[in-house]
Amino acid sequence: MTTSTVLPRWTIGMPIAAWVILGAAFALPGYGFILALVGVALAGAVFAAVHHAEVVAHRVGEPFGTLVLAVAVTVIEVALIVSVMLTSGPEKAGLARDTVFAAVMIVCNGIVGICLLVGGIRHREQDFQARGAAATLAVLASLSVLTLVMPNFTTTRAGPLLTSSQLAFAGVSSLVLYGVFVFVQTVRHRDYFLAATPDESVHAAPPTATQALLSAALLLVCLVAVVLLAKLLSPTVETAVQNMGAPPAVVGIVIAALVLLPEGLAAVRAARADRLQNSLNLALGSALASIGLTIPTVAAVFLWTGQPLVLGIDGKETVLLILTLLVGTLTLSSGRTTILQGVVHLSLFATYLFLSFAP
């Protein structure tokens, strides 16, 4: 298999073009046509990132492959959140909370819902390992409630803020939970996260080590470009949201959706190809990474700087989070899905979006 077979020319040219447009946007800020090009470059970088992630995943195998894109995107997302929060002052003290909550809702209801619906329409019923889904949801529920809900009920300091010791405990416990989950997923109980039926795609010749390394490098280039392009578009998004009269939290939803595009697209493509196990590994794994890596990093940075960090979500969001976790536990408990489960999750996602615009 040649490099050109694994890496089409557009997957190499698109990251280069994205960075050229990124440079033009910094050199010529405020021009409408440049912003249009930024949008096009963002979409192209997302598609290229998905392709390179699939090449790497094919080389390393499952479930390691599904971790590649989720962890890579989350690491860059964390860097973006920290940089914005440190440069914007106290008014952005809730950015990490808003971004993490938006990521959980987008992944658990939006991406999972689309995957189940697309897979159900195309294949009627799809199978996956219920044991792996149960383990993932248990960790996700623990991380979500302990970091996003519990801060509202502590008494040493009025919520939604935590004391320094509480913030340190939240960061360490989140990192430990995520670390143990990755160990279980990739080493101790790897079979929980592998498809029960063989994946026909594994019979294709895997890329060489050189090709996989090239794709890994281009994946990183694409993901950094995606985050920076999304950051460039964020002021335009903020202006549009203000003109619409929508709450400021909507900005976080839009930015989180842009950053999650590579993972979401890869998960939907896997579900359409009847690889629902890979799809759920990627989708739910990205939600776990979003909390398990973001909260410890942000906690460490803000403990060091002494700036306030708002973590607790409000009552409406708490109800949506608990309902999402409950419904996810029910819909993914049998190991088989149909279009019904997809529609249920998408209805919750529609409710989340509607209440975000009309709280």
Beta strands, then each sheet from edge to edge (+ up, - down):
strand 1: 126-127
strand 2: 336-337
sheet 1: 1+ 2-
end
